[in-house]
Amino acid sequence: MMQYFTISELLVSSTADRLGLSNDPPRWVVANLERLIMSVLDPLRQQFGAPIIVNSGYRSIAVNNAVGGVPNSQHLKGQAADIRGTTKADTLRLWRLAQSMDSLPIDQLINEHPGADGSPTWVHISTSARPRHQCFTLR
């Protein structure tokens, strides 16, 4: 059961809205989004103890192209979300917490476009059938 996040929250795309693009997922993507929420996002939110904002979840091919996403993006499969806290400090705390939670089946955890202090602008978090537990910074 999903406690903190909804599928619809992971489908919101201002780019799709602005450009009139469809961002409706197929059923298999919805199943992946449910797994992402239940196995990664909800447990992370439970430990975090504060709201987590989803910047980007699922992206259709058209939306992914419009935002300059990579062709093999896990967003296309409903396996990834870009998240942040409500403040810069919360986003850094979220990044550090996700790194420390060994129980999360994380495929990739990416500190995206950090500031001079190392604080992420957002955190990319994903899961997969065989999580690689990759953690890195993308400048």
VMD Tcl script that builds the backbone (N, CA, C; Angstrom):
set m [mol new atoms 417]
animate dup $m
set s [atomselect $m all]
$s set {name element resname resid chain x y z} {
  {N N MET 1 A 0.834 -1.188 0.000}
  {CA C MET 1 A 0.000 0.000 0.000}
  {C C MET 1 A 0.877 1.249 0.000}
  {N N MET 2 A 0.524 2.200 -0.813}
  {CA C MET 2 A 1.281 3.443 -0.914}
  {C C MET 2 A 0.808 4.406 0.167}
  {N N GLN 3 A 1.772 4.937 0.921}
  {CA C GLN 3 A 1.432 5.763 2.065}
  {C C GLN 3 A 1.626 7.259 1.821}
  {N N TYR 4 A 2.729 7.650 1.208}
  {CA C TYR 4 A 3.059 9.064 1.086}
  {C C TYR 4 A 2.967 9.624 -0.333}
  {N N PHE 5 A 3.069 8.766 -1.324}
  {CA C PHE 5 A 3.104 9.213 -2.713}
  {C C PHE 5 A 1.980 8.554 -3.504}
  {N N THR 6 A 1.616 9.184 -4.617}
  {CA C THR 6 A 0.587 8.630 -5.504}
  {C C THR 6 A 1.166 8.477 -6.908}
  {N N ILE 7 A 0.547 7.596 -7.675}
  {CA C ILE 7 A 0.943 7.437 -9.071}
  {C C ILE 7 A 0.764 8.767 -9.802}
  {N N SER 8 A -0.353 9.424 -9.593}
  {CA C SER 8 A -0.613 10.681 -10.314}
  {C C SER 8 A 0.455 11.734 -10.025}
  {N N GLU 9 A 0.987 11.741 -8.825}
  {CA C GLU 9 A 2.055 12.679 -8.462}
  {C C GLU 9 A 3.315 12.429 -9.309}
  {N N LEU 10 A 3.543 11.173 -9.650}
  {CA C LEU 10 A 4.722 10.808 -10.436}
  {C C LEU 10 A 4.493 10.944 -11.942}
  {N N LEU 11 A 3.306 11.374 -12.330}
  {CA C LEU 11 A 2.993 11.585 -13.739}
  {C C LEU 11 A 2.967 13.062 -14.117}
  {N N VAL 12 A 2.988 13.948 -13.132}
  {CA C VAL 12 A 2.913 15.384 -13.382}
  {C C VAL 12 A 4.149 15.835 -14.159}
  {N N SER 13 A 3.908 16.603 -15.211}
  {CA C SER 13 A 5.011 17.155 -16.004}
  {C C SER 13 A 4.626 18.522 -16.524}
  {N N SER 14 A 5.300 19.547 -16.029}
  {CA C SER 14 A 5.032 20.899 -16.518}
  {C C SER 14 A 5.451 21.017 -17.983}
  {N N THR 15 A 6.469 20.276 -18.369}
  {CA C THR 15 A 6.909 20.288 -19.778}
  {C C THR 15 A 5.814 19.707 -20.669}
  {N N ALA 16 A 5.238 18.583 -20.267}
  {CA C ALA 16 A 4.141 17.984 -21.038}
  {C C ALA 16 A 2.965 18.948 -21.129}
  {N N ASP 17 A 2.622 19.576 -20.014}
  {CA C ASP 17 A 1.514 20.531 -20.006}
  {C C ASP 17 A 1.805 21.717 -20.929}
  {N N ARG 18 A 3.005 22.266 -20.807}
  {CA C ARG 18 A 3.376 23.445 -21.583}
  {C C ARG 18 A 3.395 23.161 -23.081}
  {N N LEU 19 A 3.887 21.961 -23.462}
  {CA C LEU 19 A 4.034 21.625 -24.871}
  {C C LEU 19 A 2.876 20.800 -25.438}
  {N N GLY 20 A 1.889 20.492 -24.596}
  {CA C GLY 20 A 0.749 19.704 -25.038}
  {C C GLY 20 A 1.111 18.265 -25.369}
  {N N LEU 21 A 2.057 17.698 -24.625}
  {CA C LEU 21 A 2.507 16.322 -24.859}
  {C C LEU 21 A 1.795 15.359 -23.926}
  {N N SER 22 A 1.546 14.167 -24.409}
  {CA C SER 22 A 0.952 13.130 -23.566}
  {C C SER 22 A 2.019 12.572 -22.623}
  {N N ASN 23 A 1.620 12.339 -21.393}
  {CA C ASN 23 A 2.518 11.693 -20.425}
  {C C ASN 23 A 1.767 10.548 -19.735}
  {N N ASP 24 A 0.901 9.895 -20.497}
  {CA C ASP 24 A 0.120 8.776 -19.977}
  {C C ASP 24 A 0.938 7.497 -20.092}
  {N N PRO 25 A 1.127 6.793 -18.984}
  {CA C PRO 25 A 1.960 5.597 -19.002}
  {C C PRO 25 A 1.181 4.335 -19.376}
  {N N PRO 26 A 1.873 3.364 -19.968}
  {CA C PRO 26 A 1.250 2.053 -20.144}
  {C C PRO 26 A 1.166 1.336 -18.797}
  {N N ARG 27 A 0.359 0.267 -18.740}
  {CA C ARG 27 A 0.151 -0.454 -17.467}
  {C C ARG 27 A 1.439 -0.955 -16.826}
  {N N TRP 28 A 2.367 -1.469 -17.637}
  {CA C TRP 28 A 3.602 -2.009 -17.073}
  {C C TRP 28 A 4.417 -0.914 -16.395}
  {N N VAL 29 A 4.315 0.319 -16.878}
  {CA C VAL 29 A 4.999 1.446 -16.232}
  {C C VAL 29 A 4.336 1.762 -14.895}
  {N N VAL 30 A 3.011 1.711 -14.853}
  {CA C VAL 30 A 2.298 1.954 -13.591}
  {C C VAL 30 A 2.743 0.940 -12.536}
  {N N ALA 31 A 2.918 -0.314 -12.937}
  {CA C ALA 31 A 3.401 -1.340 -12.000}
  {C C ALA 31 A 4.797 -0.988 -11.489}
  {N N ASN 32 A 5.660 -0.476 -12.358}
  {CA C ASN 32 A 7.000 -0.055 -11.930}
  {C C ASN 32 A 6.928 1.140 -10.979}
  {N N LEU 33 A 6.023 2.081 -11.274}
  {CA C LEU 33 A 5.866 3.239 -10.387}
  {C C LEU 33 A 5.390 2.809 -9.000}
  {N N GLU 34 A 4.482 1.842 -8.960}
  {CA C GLU 34 A 4.024 1.327 -7.664}
  {C C GLU 34 A 5.190 0.711 -6.884}
  {N N ARG 35 A 6.040 -0.056 -7.566}
  {CA C ARG 35 A 7.210 -0.648 -6.901}
  {C C ARG 35 A 8.161 0.434 -6.413}
  {N N LEU 36 A 8.388 1.458 -7.233}
  {CA C LEU 36 A 9.265 2.563 -6.843}
  {C C LEU 36 A 8.742 3.235 -5.579}
  {N N ILE 37 A 7.455 3.490 -5.550}
  {CA C ILE 37 A 6.857 4.148 -4.384}
  {C C ILE 37 A 6.965 3.256 -3.143}
  {N N MET 38 A 6.521 2.023 -3.275}
  {CA C MET 38 A 6.446 1.154 -2.087}
  {C C MET 38 A 7.809 0.693 -1.580}
  {N N SER 39 A 8.770 0.488 -2.482}
  {CA C SER 39 A 10.053 -0.048 -2.022}
  {C C SER 39 A 11.122 1.009 -1.784}
  {N N VAL 40 A 10.949 2.205 -2.371}
  {CA C VAL 40 A 11.986 3.238 -2.234}
  {C C VAL 40 A 11.442 4.542 -1.651}
  {N N LEU 41 A 10.476 5.154 -2.335}
  {CA C LEU 41 A 10.046 6.495 -1.934}
  {C C LEU 41 A 9.329 6.531 -0.588}
  {N N ASP 42 A 8.375 5.630 -0.375}
  {CA C ASP 42 A 7.667 5.633 0.918}
  {C C ASP 42 A 8.599 5.319 2.091}
  {N N PRO 43 A 9.458 4.282 2.008}
  {CA C PRO 43 A 10.377 4.044 3.131}
  {C C PRO 43 A 11.332 5.218 3.372}
  {N N LEU 44 A 11.773 5.867 2.293}
  {CA C LEU 44 A 12.647 7.027 2.436}
  {C C LEU 44 A 11.902 8.164 3.125}
  {N N ARG 45 A 10.676 8.420 2.703}
  {CA C ARG 45 A 9.864 9.482 3.315}
  {C C ARG 45 A 9.592 9.187 4.785}
  {N N GLN 46 A 9.335 7.924 5.103}
  {CA C GLN 46 A 9.088 7.526 6.495}
  {C C GLN 46 A 10.296 7.888 7.367}
  {N N GLN 47 A 11.476 7.560 6.907}
  {CA C GLN 47 A 12.702 7.860 7.666}
  {C C GLN 47 A 13.018 9.350 7.674}
  {N N PHE 48 A 12.729 10.021 6.565}
  {CA C PHE 48 A 13.036 11.442 6.431}
  {C C PHE 48 A 12.212 12.284 7.400}
  {N N GLY 49 A 10.958 11.909 7.597}
  {CA C GLY 49 A 10.109 12.591 8.557}
  {C C GLY 49 A 9.631 13.967 8.137}
  {N N ALA 50 A 9.730 14.276 6.856}
  {CA C ALA 50 A 9.299 15.575 6.337}
  {C C ALA 50 A 8.886 15.386 4.877}
  {N N PRO 51 A 8.150 16.353 4.317}
  {CA C PRO 51 A 7.717 16.219 2.924}
  {C C PRO 51 A 8.884 16.078 1.948}
  {N N ILE 52 A 8.653 15.291 0.914}
  {CA C ILE 52 A 9.586 15.140 -0.203}
  {C C ILE 52 A 8.825 15.576 -1.448}
  {N N ILE 53 A 9.430 16.452 -2.221}
  {CA C ILE 53 A 8.808 16.975 -3.436}
  {C C ILE 53 A 9.334 16.196 -4.633}
  {N N VAL 54 A 8.423 15.747 -5.484}
  {CA C VAL 54 A 8.798 15.050 -6.720}
  {C C VAL 54 A 8.880 16.084 -7.840}
  {N N ASN 55 A 10.082 16.287 -8.382}
  {CA C ASN 55 A 10.251 17.189 -9.528}
  {C C ASN 55 A 9.873 16.494 -10.823}
  {N N SER 56 A 10.209 15.206 -10.914}
  {CA C SER 56 A 9.977 14.444 -12.135}
  {C C SER 56 A 9.888 12.972 -11.791}
  {N N GLY 57 A 8.904 12.311 -12.366}
  {CA C GLY 57 A 8.776 10.867 -12.202}
  {C C GLY 57 A 8.791 10.243 -13.583}
  {N N TYR 58 A 7.669 9.639 -13.974}
  {CA C TYR 58 A 7.570 9.038 -15.302}
  {C C TYR 58 A 7.658 10.106 -16.376}
  {N N ARG 59 A 8.336 9.753 -17.478}
  {CA C ARG 59 A 8.377 10.609 -18.662}
  {C C ARG 59 A 8.077 9.758 -19.889}
  {N N SER 60 A 7.122 10.188 -20.685}
  {CA C SER 60 A 6.905 9.545 -21.991}
  {C C SER 60 A 8.123 9.845 -22.854}
  {N N ILE 61 A 8.252 9.152 -23.963}
  {CA C ILE 61 A 9.388 9.400 -24.869}
  {C C ILE 61 A 9.405 10.858 -25.309}
  {N N ALA 62 A 8.234 11.393 -25.646}
  {CA C ALA 62 A 8.162 12.784 -26.104}
  {C C ALA 62 A 8.594 13.752 -25.004}
  {N N VAL 63 A 8.161 13.515 -23.781}
  {CA C VAL 63 A 8.547 14.386 -22.661}
  {C C VAL 63 A 10.036 14.238 -22.374}
  {N N ASN 64 A 10.516 13.012 -22.378}
  {CA C ASN 64 A 11.944 12.782 -22.127}
  {C C ASN 64 A 12.800 13.512 -23.164}
  {N N ASN 65 A 12.398 13.447 -24.426}
  {CA C ASN 65 A 13.126 14.166 -25.480}
  {C C ASN 65 A 13.072 15.669 -25.255}
  {N N ALA 66 A 11.903 16.163 -24.860}
  {CA C ALA 66 A 11.728 17.605 -24.660}
  {C C ALA 66 A 12.588 18.144 -23.522}
  {N N VAL 67 A 12.813 17.330 -22.491}
  {CA C VAL 67 A 13.618 17.805 -21.362}
  {C C VAL 67 A 15.105 17.469 -21.530}
  {N N GLY 68 A 15.449 16.829 -22.643}
  {CA C GLY 68 A 16.849 16.479 -22.890}
  {C C GLY 68 A 17.314 15.265 -22.114}
  {N N GLY 69 A 16.372 14.376 -21.750}
  {CA C GLY 69 A 16.727 13.168 -21.019}
  {C C GLY 69 A 17.489 12.188 -21.897}
  {N N VAL 70 A 18.270 11.323 -21.276}
  {CA C VAL 70 A 19.031 10.330 -22.032}
  {C C VAL 70 A 18.069 9.274 -22.595}
  {N N PRO 71 A 18.401 8.684 -23.739}
  {CA C PRO 71 A 17.498 7.728 -24.381}
  {C C PRO 71 A 17.175 6.492 -23.543}
  {N N ASN 72 A 18.050 6.106 -22.631}
  {CA C ASN 72 A 17.807 4.922 -21.794}
  {C C ASN 72 A 17.411 5.295 -20.365}
  {N N SER 73 A 16.851 6.474 -20.201}
  {CA C SER 73 A 16.464 6.965 -18.875}
  {C C SER 73 A 15.500 6.017 -18.171}
  {N N GLN 74 A 15.740 5.790 -16.900}
  {CA C GLN 74 A 14.824 4.969 -16.105}
  {C C GLN 74 A 13.488 5.677 -15.878}
  {N N HIS 75 A 13.435 6.975 -16.118}
  {CA C HIS 75 A 12.165 7.706 -16.053}
  {C C HIS 75 A 11.181 7.149 -17.087}
  {N N LEU 76 A 11.684 6.700 -18.228}
  {CA C LEU 76 A 10.844 6.142 -19.292}
  {C C LEU 76 A 10.160 4.853 -18.865}
  {N N LYS 77 A 10.748 4.155 -17.905}
  {CA C LYS 77 A 10.226 2.870 -17.433}
  {C C LYS 77 A 9.445 2.999 -16.129}
  {N N GLY 78 A 9.365 4.214 -15.591}
  {CA C GLY 78 A 8.696 4.398 -14.308}
  {C C GLY 78 A 9.518 3.874 -13.142}
  {N N GLN 79 A 10.820 3.839 -13.313}
  {CA C GLN 79 A 11.713 3.316 -12.273}
  {C C GLN 79 A 12.498 4.407 -11.554}
  {N N ALA 80 A 12.257 5.681 -11.890}
  {CA C ALA 80 A 13.059 6.758 -11.322}
  {C C ALA 80 A 12.220 7.972 -10.965}
  {N N ALA 81 A 12.721 8.724 -10.005}
  {CA C ALA 81 A 12.120 10.001 -9.647}
  {C C ALA 81 A 13.236 10.974 -9.284}
  {N N ASP 82 A 13.037 12.233 -9.623}
  {CA C ASP 82 A 13.917 13.308 -9.180}
  {C C ASP 82 A 13.186 13.987 -8.039}
  {N N ILE 83 A 13.833 14.020 -6.886}
  {CA C ILE 83 A 13.169 14.495 -5.672}
  {C C ILE 83 A 14.009 15.561 -4.979}
  {N N ARG 84 A 13.357 16.284 -4.075}
  {CA C ARG 84 A 14.064 17.275 -3.259}
  {C C ARG 84 A 13.275 17.516 -1.991}
  {N N GLY 85 A 13.939 18.123 -1.027}
  {CA C GLY 85 A 13.264 18.555 0.186}
  {C C GLY 85 A 12.653 19.921 -0.040}
  {N N THR 86 A 12.037 20.477 0.994}
  {CA C THR 86 A 11.411 21.790 0.843}
  {C C THR 86 A 12.428 22.923 0.941}
  {N N THR 87 A 13.632 22.619 1.424}
  {CA C THR 87 A 14.707 23.607 1.495}
  {C C THR 87 A 15.988 22.974 0.950}
  {N N LYS 88 A 16.966 23.803 0.683}
  {CA C LYS 88 A 18.265 23.313 0.218}
  {C C LYS 88 A 18.892 22.387 1.266}
  {N N ALA 89 A 18.784 22.767 2.514}
  {CA C ALA 89 A 19.325 21.937 3.605}
  {C C ALA 89 A 18.610 20.595 3.676}
  {N N ASP 90 A 17.298 20.595 3.466}
  {CA C ASP 90 A 16.538 19.343 3.473}
  {C C ASP 90 A 16.931 18.443 2.307}
  {N N THR 91 A 17.223 19.031 1.164}
  {CA C THR 91 A 17.630 18.232 0.015}
  {C C THR 91 A 18.980 17.565 0.284}
  {N N LEU 92 A 19.890 18.269 0.924}
  {CA C LEU 92 A 21.168 17.677 1.310}
  {C C LEU 92 A 20.950 16.568 2.335}
  {N N ARG 93 A 20.083 16.796 3.293}
  {CA C ARG 93 A 19.774 15.777 4.307}
  {C C ARG 93 A 19.133 14.551 3.663}
  {N N LEU 94 A 18.275 14.759 2.674}
  {CA C LEU 94 A 17.630 13.675 1.940}
  {C C LEU 94 A 18.672 12.833 1.192}
  {N N TRP 95 A 19.604 13.495 0.531}
  {CA C TRP 95 A 20.702 12.834 -0.188}
  {C C TRP 95 A 21.511 11.955 0.765}
  {N N ARG 96 A 21.870 12.513 1.892}
  {CA C ARG 96 A 22.676 11.764 2.865}
  {C C ARG 96 A 21.902 10.594 3.470}
  {N N LEU 97 A 20.623 10.808 3.751}
  {CA C LEU 97 A 19.806 9.742 4.314}
  {C C LEU 97 A 19.668 8.590 3.326}
  {N N ALA 98 A 19.375 8.896 2.067}
  {CA C ALA 98 A 19.218 7.845 1.053}
  {C C ALA 98 A 20.500 7.016 0.926}
  {N N GLN 99 A 21.646 7.658 1.039}
  {CA C GLN 99 A 22.925 6.945 0.984}
  {C C GLN 99 A 23.080 5.970 2.147}
  {N N SER 100 A 22.532 6.335 3.282}
  {CA C SER 100 A 22.727 5.538 4.500}
  {C C SER 100 A 21.734 4.384 4.650}
  {N N MET 101 A 20.672 4.384 3.849}
  {CA C MET 101 A 19.626 3.374 4.002}
  {C C MET 101 A 19.931 2.144 3.139}
  {N N ASP 102 A 20.710 1.251 3.680}
  {CA C ASP 102 A 21.116 0.044 2.948}
  {C C ASP 102 A 19.940 -0.840 2.553}
  {N N SER 103 A 18.828 -0.718 3.239}
  {CA C SER 103 A 17.664 -1.561 2.947}
  {C C SER 103 A 16.932 -1.152 1.672}
  {N N LEU 104 A 17.197 0.037 1.149}
  {CA C LEU 104 A 16.514 0.494 -0.064}
  {C C LEU 104 A 17.113 -0.185 -1.296}
  {N N PRO 105 A 16.276 -0.728 -2.180}
  {CA C PRO 105 A 16.781 -1.352 -3.402}
  {C C PRO 105 A 17.099 -0.301 -4.471}
  {N N ILE 106 A 18.107 0.510 -4.204}
  {CA C ILE 106 A 18.451 1.624 -5.091}
  {C C ILE 106 A 19.333 1.134 -6.237}
  {N N ASP 107 A 18.918 1.487 -7.428}
  {CA C ASP 107 A 19.751 1.223 -8.590}
  {C C ASP 107 A 20.746 2.364 -8.753}
  {N N GLN 108 A 20.223 3.587 -8.839}
  {CA C GLN 108 A 21.087 4.758 -8.912}
  {C C GLN 108 A 20.599 5.833 -7.955}
  {N N LEU 109 A 21.566 6.456 -7.296}
  {CA C LEU 109 A 21.318 7.601 -6.433}
  {C C LEU 109 A 22.294 8.667 -6.900}
  {N N ILE 110 A 21.757 9.771 -7.433}
  {CA C ILE 110 A 22.616 10.780 -8.051}
  {C C ILE 110 A 22.371 12.146 -7.429}
  {N N ASN 111 A 23.453 12.763 -6.965}
  {CA C ASN 111 A 23.454 14.140 -6.494}
  {C C ASN 111 A 23.540 14.991 -7.763}
  {N N GLU 112 A 22.406 15.556 -8.170}
  {CA C GLU 112 A 22.343 16.280 -9.436}
  {C C GLU 112 A 22.664 17.762 -9.268}
  {N N HIS 113 A 23.634 18.209 -10.038}
  {CA C HIS 113 A 24.017 19.610 -10.156}
  {C C HIS 113 A 24.200 20.308 -8.798}
  {N N PRO 114 A 25.129 19.790 -7.973}
  {CA C PRO 114 A 25.312 20.370 -6.645}
  {C C PRO 114 A 25.864 21.786 -6.693}
  {N N GLY 115 A 25.524 22.527 -5.637}
  {CA C GLY 115 A 26.071 23.855 -5.479}
  {C C GLY 115 A 27.499 23.776 -4.955}
  {N N ALA 116 A 28.090 24.905 -4.707}
  {CA C ALA 116 A 29.475 24.976 -4.225}
  {C C ALA 116 A 29.662 24.230 -2.903}
  {N N ASP 117 A 28.601 24.144 -2.108}
  {CA C ASP 117 A 28.684 23.461 -0.816}
  {C C ASP 117 A 28.405 21.962 -0.919}
  {N N GLY 118 A 28.164 21.471 -2.147}
  {CA C GLY 118 A 27.894 20.051 -2.344}
  {C C GLY 118 A 26.427 19.674 -2.251}
  {N N SER 119 A 25.585 20.635 -1.925}
  {CA C SER 119 A 24.147 20.358 -1.809}
  {C C SER 119 A 23.541 20.105 -3.177}
  {N N PRO 120 A 22.804 18.999 -3.336}
  {CA C PRO 120 A 22.180 18.721 -4.623}
  {C C PRO 120 A 21.074 19.717 -4.942}
  {N N THR 121 A 20.922 20.027 -6.225}
  {CA C THR 121 A 19.758 20.793 -6.660}
  {C C THR 121 A 18.545 19.890 -6.527}
  {N N TRP 122 A 18.728 18.615 -6.905}
  {CA C TRP 122 A 17.736 17.568 -6.689}
  {C C TRP 122 A 18.480 16.249 -6.602}
  {N N VAL 123 A 17.763 15.215 -6.179}
  {CA C VAL 123 A 18.322 13.877 -6.051}
  {C C VAL 123 A 17.572 12.952 -7.000}
  {N N HIS 124 A 18.321 12.311 -7.887}
  {CA C HIS 124 A 17.747 11.285 -8.760}
  {C C HIS 124 A 17.844 9.967 -8.006}
  {N N ILE 125 A 16.719 9.269 -7.889}
  {CA C ILE 125 A 16.708 7.985 -7.198}
  {C C ILE 125 A 15.934 6.989 -8.054}
  {N N SER 126 A 16.508 5.800 -8.222}
  {CA C SER 126 A 15.847 4.807 -9.066}
  {C C SER 126 A 16.005 3.413 -8.474}
  {N N THR 127 A 15.205 2.512 -9.001}
  {CA C THR 127 A 15.270 1.110 -8.613}
  {C C THR 127 A 15.184 0.266 -9.875}
  {N N SER 128 A 15.487 -1.000 -9.755}
  {CA C SER 128 A 15.383 -1.923 -10.887}
  {C C SER 128 A 15.280 -3.344 -10.350}
  {N N ALA 129 A 15.064 -4.287 -11.246}
  {CA C ALA 129 A 14.959 -5.691 -10.842}
  {C C ALA 129 A 16.260 -6.171 -10.195}
  {N N ARG 130 A 17.383 -5.646 -10.660}
  {CA C ARG 130 A 18.696 -5.986 -10.093}
  {C C ARG 130 A 19.420 -4.695 -9.717}
  {N N PRO 131 A 19.093 -4.123 -8.560}
  {CA C PRO 131 A 19.689 -2.843 -8.159}
  {C C PRO 131 A 21.215 -2.905 -8.099}
  {N N ARG 132 A 21.840 -1.896 -8.726}
  {CA C ARG 132 A 23.306 -1.819 -8.775}
  {C C ARG 132 A 23.900 -1.043 -7.603}
  {N N HIS 133 A 23.080 -0.335 -6.868}
  {CA C HIS 133 A 23.523 0.468 -5.722}
  {C C HIS 133 A 24.612 1.468 -6.122}
  {N N GLN 134 A 24.414 2.118 -7.266}
  {CA C GLN 134 A 25.355 3.153 -7.721}
  {C C GLN 134 A 25.020 4.473 -7.048}
  {N N CYS 135 A 26.043 5.157 -6.596}
  {CA C CYS 135 A 25.872 6.458 -5.946}
  {C C CYS 135 A 26.960 7.387 -6.455}
  {N N PHE 136 A 26.547 8.511 -7.067}
  {CA C PHE 136 A 27.542 9.431 -7.597}
  {C C PHE 136 A 26.974 10.824 -7.752}
  {N N THR 137 A 27.841 11.764 -8.110}
  {CA C THR 137 A 27.462 13.155 -8.302}
  {C C THR 137 A 27.575 13.487 -9.781}
  {N N LEU 138 A 26.593 14.216 -10.297}
  {CA C LEU 138 A 26.576 14.651 -11.680}
  {C C LEU 138 A 26.598 16.176 -11.687}
  {N N ARG 139 A 27.710 16.731 -12.136}
  {CA C ARG 139 A 27.852 18.195 -12.132}
  {C C ARG 139 A 27.383 18.807 -13.425}
}
mol reanalyze $m
mol bondsrecalc $m
mol representation Tube
mol addrep $m
